Amino acid sequence: MALVVKDRVKETATTTGTGAVTLGGAVTGFESFSSALANSDTTYYAISHRSADEWEVGLGTYNAGVLTRTTILESSNSDSAVSFTAGTKDVFITLPADKAVYLDANDALSTGNIVTTGYIRGPASFTIDPAAHGDDTGTLIVAGNLQVDGTTTTVNSTNLSVSDLNITVAEGAANAGAANGAGLTVDGANATFTYDSSNDRWAMNKSLATDLVGNVTGTVSSISNHDTGDLAEGSNLYYTQARFNTAFTAKSTSDLSEGSNLYFTSGRFDTDFSAKSTTNLTEGTNLYYTQGRFNTAFTAKSTSDLSEGTNLYYTSTRANTDFDTRLATKSTTNLSEGTNLYYTQARFDSAFTSKSTTNLSEGTNLYYTDSRFNTAFSSKSTTNLSEGTNLYYTQARFNSAFTAKSTSDLSEGTNLYYTTARTNSAIDARVTTSYVTNLLSGSLDADTLEGDDKATILATAEASALALSIALG
């Protein structure tokens, strides 16, 4: 299980209530949760109702197309779980504001625990400053071993407290010569306490004022600077191996007070023996049991070395009879699920939502292509289409529709609509006073008639007279 945050992962859902959300497929232009998460992964999610004021942000656990709302961070229900009503919701992966890491107005980063699998890197001078900040106080705790890789380690604190019983310097030195000069230097006093490898001893450049125990070389000033090698033997006899052996042969444990080496008693033996096991004994002729020894001995054995008990020996007849009898009562229900997973509707739905026709081999149902459509369309006409709301053209339908129309339904083109004003204007333009005078006197000449023949003149005159009659009332 891992916490995963991914970009552009969004699906729809129609789940209602406060329970787990069943995801319904990726929104166009986005990826599905199954493409970004494995089962049991956690992620930060947001759910938004498309047609209601219902929303929720939280930490969820994904499993087989279902998102469990594990922890609610913010919501339209006072930051508690929202009981979603019916309708479509958008469910997507997000980075909540509560979990975002950002710089404040002073370019400072404020966050909780930091977990990283890589480096924490800073500038050439990198400061870690526990509170209170800026006054060199507070405590920096390293919960584990501390390794400082560099040239110089400087400690500016007032008090240095080290719990280790032994401090190692010149660590990794190949030999004494490589450790020559290792020790302690007191800055300002030019006082040193260093190792002298040539003489295999400590060297100090300052006097030492203390009580000493052991041999001292150099100038001596009192008997305290001598040993028994400098004194004649008196009543206090020198220790020799012979004197010790002579005195020791006259002694037994009865002459010794019981110290940390206790006297042997049966009670003490019995008490100590009860706390022991074969682990505390050196192996003799009775060999200890080990897996290797058992395996070696076991490989030399077979069922021939065992008497037949309730576990009967295997025979083909027994195996076939028992297997056939037991197999007849079994099904896949009796088998533990292994790498070949059982078929479930949820597993099929989860796998199917990530597929499209791109994942299917083309069979008798051919894929749609522009080329195939164009080829099929070029061989068709309206004869191949069922009549819908757009009716086919027929003479009867045209005639029926045409009889219901008038010039009022037509836009005016070069053939102008008839109006009284247009008629009067035309008459006024042709029937002038001179035209009427000449018409009545019968003295119209060719110029006056504009070259028209007799029939045209008579028709025009008749029309003009009628128009004049109408005009004059």
C-alpha positions in Angstrom: 0.0 0.0 0.0 1.4 3.4 -1.0 0.1 7.0 -1.0 -0.1 8.1 -4.7 -0.9 11.5 -6.2 -1.3 11.7 -10.0 -2.3 14.5 -12.5 -5.5 14.4 -14.7 -7.2 11.4 -13.1 -11.0 11.9 -13.0 -14.0 9.6 -13.2 -17.8 10.0 -12.8 -19.9 8.3 -10.1 -23.6 8.0 -9.2 -23.1 6.6 -5.7 -25.4 8.1 -3.0 -25.0 8.3 0.8 -21.8 8.4 2.9 -20.3 5.0 1.9 -17.6 4.0 -0.5 -17.9 5.4 -4.1 -18.1 3.0 -7.1 -16.3 4.7 -9.9 -18.1 4.8 -13.3 -15.4 5.4 -15.8 -12.9 8.2 -16.8 -14.1 11.6 -18.0 -13.1 12.4 -21.6 -9.5 13.8 -21.6 -8.7 12.2 -18.2 -7.3 8.9 -16.9 -9.1 6.3 -14.7 -8.1 5.6 -11.1 -7.1 2.1 -12.1 -4.5 3.4 -14.4 -2.8 5.4 -11.6 -3.4 3.3 -8.5 -3.0 -0.4 -7.4 -5.3 -2.1 -5.0 -5.0 -0.9 -1.4 -3.2 2.3 -2.5 -4.3 5.6 -0.9 -4.7 8.9 -2.5 -6.2 12.4 -1.9 -9.5 12.8 -3.6 -12.2 15.4 -4.3 -15.9 14.6 -5.0 -18.2 17.3 -6.5 -21.9 16.9 -7.3 -22.6 18.4 -10.8 -26.1 19.7 -9.9 -26.1 20.1 -6.1 -24.1 22.1 -3.6 -22.3 18.9 -2.3 -18.6 18.4 -2.2 -15.9 16.6 -0.2 -12.1 16.5 0.0 -10.3 13.7 1.8 -7.9 10.7 1.9 -9.3 7.6 0.2 -8.3 4.0 -0.3 -8.7 2.5 -3.8 -9.6 -1.2 -4.5 -11.0 -2.7 -7.7 -12.9 0.3 -9.0 -14.1 1.4 -5.5 -12.9 4.4 -3.6 -13.3 4.2 0.2 -13.6 7.6 1.9 -11.1 6.9 4.6 -10.5 10.3 6.1 -12.5 13.5 5.5 -10.4 16.7 5.4 -13.0 19.3 4.2 -16.6 19.1 2.9 -19.8 21.0 2.4 -21.1 19.2 5.5 -19.0 21.0 8.1 -16.0 18.9 7.2 -17.8 15.7 7.9 -18.8 12.9 5.4 -21.3 14.2 2.9 -24.4 12.1 2.3 -24.5 12.6 -1.5 -27.9 12.8 -3.2 -28.8 11.2 -6.6 -27.1 12.5 -9.7 -23.7 12.5 -11.4 -20.6 13.4 -9.4 -17.0 14.1 -10.5 -14.4 12.1 -8.5 -10.8 13.2 -9.1 -7.3 13.0 -7.5 -6.2 16.3 -6.0 -3.6 17.8 -3.6 -5.6 19.3 -0.7 -4.6 22.6 0.7 -4.2 21.0 4.2 -1.5 18.7 2.7 0.2 21.2 0.4 3.7 22.4 1.1 4.4 26.0 0.2 6.5 29.1 1.2 4.9 31.9 3.3 5.2 35.6 2.6 8.7 35.6 4.0 9.7 32.7 1.7 9.8 30.3 4.8 8.6 26.7 4.6 6.5 25.6 7.5 5.4 21.9 7.6 5.1 18.9 9.9 7.3 15.8 9.7 9.4 15.5 6.5 10.0 12.0 5.1 12.4 11.7 2.2 14.2 8.8 0.4 16.9 11.1 -1.0 19.1 14.0 0.0 18.3 17.2 1.9 20.5 19.7 0.2 21.1 23.4 1.0 23.6 26.2 0.2 27.3 26.2 1.0 26.5 27.3 4.5 23.5 25.3 5.7 21.9 26.1 9.0 19.5 23.9 11.1 18.0 26.2 13.8 15.8 24.7 16.5 13.4 27.2 18.3 13.8 29.8 19.6 15.2 30.8 16.2 18.2 33.1 15.9 19.6 32.9 19.4 21.6 29.6 19.2 19.3 27.8 21.7 17.0 24.8 21.4 18.0 21.2 21.0 18.8 19.3 17.7 18.3 15.6 18.2 19.6 13.0 15.7 17.7 9.8 16.4 20.3 7.4 15.1 24.0 7.3 14.2 25.6 10.6 13.1 28.2 10.5 10.4 30.0 13.8 9.4 31.8 13.6 6.1 34.0 16.7 5.6 37.3 18.3 6.4 36.5 20.2 9.6 34.0 19.6 12.4 33.7 22.7 14.7 31.7 22.6 18.0 31.0 26.1 19.4 28.9 25.1 22.4 29.9 26.0 25.9 29.6 22.5 27.4 30.4 19.2 25.6 28.8 16.1 27.1 29.7 12.7 25.7 28.1 9.5 27.1 30.6 7.2 25.4 33.1 5.6 27.8 35.9 5.7 25.2 36.7 8.3 22.5 38.6 7.0 19.5 40.9 9.3 17.5 42.9 8.5 14.4 40.2 6.0 13.6 41.1 3.7 10.7 44.9 4.4 11.1 46.8 1.4 9.5 49.4 1.3 12.3 51.0 3.2 15.1 53.0 5.4 12.7 49.8 6.5 11.0 48.4 7.5 14.4 51.5 9.5 15.4 50.5 12.9 16.8 46.9 11.9 17.7 45.7 13.3 21.0 44.4 16.5 22.5 45.4 20.2 22.0 44.3 23.1 24.2 44.0 26.1 21.9 45.4 29.3 23.3 47.7 27.6 25.9 49.6 25.7 23.2 49.3 22.6 25.5 49.3 19.2 23.8 48.8 15.6 24.9 49.7 13.5 22.0 50.8 9.9 21.0 54.5 9.4 20.2 54.6 6.4 17.9 58.5 6.2 17.8 58.6 5.6 21.6 55.1 4.1 21.8 54.0 6.5 24.6 52.1 9.6 25.4 54.0 12.9 25.2 53.0 16.2 26.9 54.6 19.6 26.4 53.3 20.8 29.8 54.0 19.7 33.4 51.7 17.2 35.0 50.6 17.8 38.6 49.0 14.6 40.0 49.4 11.4 42.1 50.9 8.6 40.0 50.6 4.9 40.2 53.1 2.7 38.4 56.6 3.2 36.9 58.0 6.6 36.4 61.1 7.4 34.2 63.2 10.6 34.4 64.5 12.6 37.3 63.3 11.3 40.7 63.1 13.3 43.9 61.9 10.8 46.6 61.5 7.1 47.5 58.0 7.2 45.9 59.8 7.3 42.6 61.5 3.9 43.3 60.4 0.3 43.3 61.5 -2.9 45.1 64.2 -3.4 42.4 66.1 -0.5 44.0 65.8 -1.9 47.7 67.8 -4.6 49.5 65.6 -7.5 50.8 64.7 -7.1 54.5 62.1 -8.8 56.7 59.6 -8.3 53.9 60.8 -11.1 51.6 60.6 -10.6 47.9 58.1 -12.7 46.0 59.6 -15.6 44.0 57.9 -18.5 42.2 59.7 -21.0 44.5 58.5 -19.3 47.7 55.0 -19.3 46.3 55.1 -22.9 45.3 56.4 -24.0 48.7 53.7 -22.0 50.5 51.0 -23.1 48.1 51.5 -26.8 48.5 50.7 -26.5 52.2 47.3 -25.0 51.5 43.9 -26.2 50.4 40.5 -24.6 49.7 39.9 -25.0 53.4 42.4 -22.3 54.0 40.7 -19.8 51.6 37.8 -17.6 52.4 34.9 -18.1 49.9 35.0 -15.3 47.4 33.4 -14.9 44.0 34.7 -18.4 43.1 32.2 -20.4 45.2 32.9 -23.8 46.9 31.4 -26.8 45.2 28.3 -28.3 46.9 25.7 -30.7 45.6 23.0 -28.1 46.2 24.8 -25.6 44.1 25.5 -28.1 41.4 21.8 -29.2 41.3 20.7 -25.5 41.1 23.1 -24.7 38.2 22.4 -28.0 36.4 18.7 -27.3 36.3 19.4 -24.1 34.4 21.5 -25.8 31.7 20.6 -27.7 28.5 22.5 -29.6 25.8 23.4 -26.1 24.4 25.8 -25.7 27.3 27.5 -29.1 26.8 30.4 -29.9 24.4 29.3 -32.5 21.9 30.5 -36.1 22.6 29.5 -39.5 21.2 25.9 -38.6 21.7 25.6 -36.2 18.7 23.3 -33.2 18.8 20.3 -33.1 16.6 20.7 -30.8 13.6 18.6 -30.3 10.5 21.5 -31.3 8.3 22.0 -34.6 10.3 18.3 -35.4 10.1 18.3 -34.7 6.3 21.3 -36.9 5.8 19.7 -39.8 7.7 16.3 -39.2 6.2 17.5 -39.4 2.6 18.8 -42.9 3.4 15.3 -44.0 4.3 12.1 -44.8 2.4 8.6 -46.0 3.2 10.1 -49.5 3.1 11.7 -48.7 6.5 8.3 -47.7 8.0 5.5 -50.0 9.2 2.1 -49.1 7.5 -0.1 -47.4 10.0 -3.2 -45.2 9.5 -1.3 -43.4 6.7 -1.6 -46.1 4.0 1.2 -46.7 1.5 0.5 -45.2 -1.9 -0.6 -47.6 -4.6 -2.0 -46.8 -8.1 -5.2 -48.6 -7.2 -5.7 -46.7 -4.0 -4.8 -43.3 -5.6 -7.1 -43.8 -8.5 -10.1 -44.9 -6.4 -9.7 -42.2 -3.7 -8.9 -39.4 -6.3 -12.0 -40.2 -8.5 -14.2 -40.4 -5.4 -13.1 -37.1 -3.9 -12.8 -35.2 -7.2 -16.4 -35.9 -8.0 -17.4 -33.8 -4.9 -15.1 -30.9 -5.6 -15.2 -27.6 -7.6 -13.1 -24.5 -7.9 -14.8 -23.4 -4.7 -12.6 -25.9 -2.8 -9.4 -24.4 -4.3 -7.4 -21.5 -2.9 -7.1 -18.6 -5.3 -3.6 -18.6 -6.8 -2.1 -16.6 -9.8 -5.0 -17.7 -11.9 -7.6 -15.4 -10.4 -11.3 -16.3 -10.1 -13.7 -14.5 -12.4 -15.8 -11.9 -10.6 -18.1 -9.2 -12.0 -16.1 -6.6 -10.2 -12.8 -7.8 -11.7 -14.4 -7.9 -15.2 -15.9 -4.4 -14.8 -12.6 -3.0 -13.6 -10.7 -4.5 -16.5 -13.4 -3.7 -19.0 -13.5 0.1 -18.1 -9.8 0.4 -19.2 -10.5 -1.1 -22.7 -11.9 0.3 -26.0 -12.4 -1.0 -29.5 -8.7 -0.4 -30.0 -8.1 -3.5 -27.8 -10.3 -5.8 -29.9 -9.4 -7.6 -33.1 -11.6 -6.7 -36.0 -14.2 -9.3 -36.8 -17.3 -9.3 -38.9 -18.3 -6.0 -37.2 -15.9 -3.7 -39.0 -14.3 -0.7 -37.4 -15.7 2.7 -38.6 -13.3 4.7 -40.9 -13.9 7.7 -43.1 -12.8 5.6 -46.1 -15.4 2.9 -45.4 -18.1 5.5 -44.8 -17.4 7.4 -48.0 -17.3 4.2 -50.0 -20.7 3.0 -48.6 -22.2 6.5 -48.8 -21.3 7.0 -52.5 -23.5 4.1 -53.4 -26.6 5.4 -51.6 -29.4 7.9 -52.4 -32.5 9.1 -50.8 -34.2 5.9 -52.1 -32.1 4.0 -49.4 -33.3 6.2 -46.5 -36.5 5.8 -44.5 -38.7 8.9 -44.7 -38.4 10.9 -41.5 -39.3 14.5 -40.6 -37.7 15.6 -43.8 -40.4 14.4 -46.3 -39.5 13.3 -49.8 -40.4 15.7 -52.7 -43.5 14.7 -54.8 -45.6 16.7 -57.3 -48.7 16.2 -55.1 -46.9 17.5 -52.0 -45.7 20.5 -54.0 -49.1 21.3 -55.5 -50.7 21.0 -52.0 -48.1 23.2 -50.5 -48.3 25.7 -53.4 -52.0 26.2 -53.2 -51.6 27.4 -49.7 -49.3 30.1 -50.7 -49.7 33.6 -52.2 -47.5 36.5 -53.3 -47.5 37.5 -49.7 -45.2 34.4 -49.0 -42.7 35.4 -51.7 -39.8 37.9 -51.5 -40.2 40.7 -54.1 -37.8 40.3 -57.0 -37.6 41.9 -60.5 -41.4 41.3 -60.9 -42.7 44.0 -58.6 -45.9 43.6 -56.6 -49.0 45.5 -57.9 -49.8 48.6 -55.8 -52.1 51.6 -56.5 -49.3 54.0 -56.0 -47.2 52.2 -58.6 -50.1 52.2 -61.1 -50.9 55.9 -60.6 -47.2 56.8 -61.0 -47.0 54.8 -64.3 -50.1 56.5 -65.6 -49.0 59.9 -64.7 -45.7 59.3 -66.5 -47.5 58.3 -69.8 -50.8 60.2 -69.9 -49.8 63.8 -70.1 -52.0 66.8 -71.1 -50.6 67.0 -74.6 -51.2 63.2 -75.0 -54.8 63.5 -74.0 -55.3 66.6 -76.3 -53.8 64.8 -79.3 -55.8 61.7 -78.5 -59.1 63.6 -78.4 -58.3 65.6 -81.6 -57.1 62.6 -83.5 -53.8 64.4 -84.3 -51.3 62.0 -82.9 -48.2 61.8 -85.1 -45.4 59.3 -85.2 -43.3 61.2 -82.8 -46.1 61.5 -80.3 -46.8 57.7 -80.6 -43.1 56.9 -80.3 -43.1 54.7 -83.4 -45.7 52.2 -82.2 -47.9 50.4 -84.8 -51.7 50.9 -85.1 -52.7 47.9 -83.0 -50.4 48.9 -80.2 -51.5 52.5 -80.3 -55.2 51.5 -80.1 -54.5 49.1 -77.2 -52.5 51.7 -75.4 -55.1 54.3 -76.0 -57.8 52.0 -74.8 -55.9 51.2 -71.6 -55.0 54.9 -71.2 -58.6 55.9 -71.5 -59.7 53.3 -69.0 -56.9 54.4 -66.6 -57.9 58.1 -67.1 -61.5 57.2 -66.4 -60.5 55.5 -63.2 -58.3 58.3 -62.3 -60.9 61.0 -62.9 -63.5 59.0 -61.0 
